[in-house]
């Protein structure tokens, strides 16, 4: 089972007179792991929300698996920055809600995949932040999605938990082969996880870099090369008239 | 758990641990018993003062002695009057509260979920709420007579509003991020209500129920005092005619107990429904 491809054509998004995304063209292959990086307010989260149909675009088109993406697709799952578990449902009940047919067996399997079966009867309030985010990952996986959209899901976690989650996401992606778009402000996280890192700058694609590193990824000189290259580009001084985009 | 001051230097760690273990071994039963004692400190204290005043002959004729009160209670229990009146009062309170609560809940859900319903219903609801309940009493007596319907209607009228307002507020203050999560997972509007809106509003709704309980007893007393031939309120009014101070005081005590017990029941239901919330799990 492979992931779906995503084609983005001439995509624009305006909030009032502010143009957040300008003429984005991007093709993501089936099963590809893409990292979207950029300064805060550059439009990377907006792009992800438009792909998931949570936000409407102002122009252009998005095709997922060749079909126009106008409504929320059950094959496309979205992981938010916070876990967004229902506090009044147990871990297992939360995960069950992720499966369109409300299947308990599948929910247990998904919990097993994130190594939290033993917490299935806990309330979300009894879990740590990292565990909550793992439950939320299990809930996204239980419907066997073809596309997983990750909106900075690790940014609120501590450093060690984050490394664990990165490994878990990489492992699950290798097993399930869904397409992943990861929005992150952490360039080294993007280089560690993604096949391809795309830099969004002032609502446009500033850089599209293939990460040609073997998996499992290691932190070494090669990854440092990519990190340095992308960071240099992000941090390079901007022309004054372009700095106004801060949304 | 127990709040312990954290050790300020490493040498006190072991001491602190010893203290913690010792503290943990104090039986829970003892803690519960001491809480119970504290809760009843003031009522029992008042009872003792009353007993003292009566024994020392300082009570005048307008106040019954504890002995009279106990005798009356025993008499009213044995001839069945007490339970008959208690039963009818409880039925009226429960019926009125159930009807008012359901109406308030349904209205709150409608106005909380749908803007149009809010626009249409809010003004009339606020107007009805602003008319003092006792001002409506003559109207209700004329319409429904002094039968059971009048009392139930009166209670329903005064209990629907707190439930309505708190349901509305609970639904409106649901975290929009959870609603968005529901959308991503393709929830139908019924699922959205069942899994997100309703459970999220429960703590608010239960506050409304507790407020309504307060007005239930208040209105019941008035209704039974003015227009009834049974019930605790009637018992008290009837006793006033004959200056039976012991029965009047007994009725007051019964109201106090009914109010307390019903609130306790509401609190324990709330705790049960909200066991997922760490704020309700402390005790």
Interface residues (C-beta under 8 A of the other chain):
Chain A: X52 X54 X72 X74 X77 X78 X80 X82 X84 X86 X87 X88 X89 X97 X98 X100 X123 X124 X125 X139
Chain B: X177 X178 X180 X181 X183 X184 X185 X186 X187 X195 X196 X199 X200 X202 X274 X275 X276 X277 X278
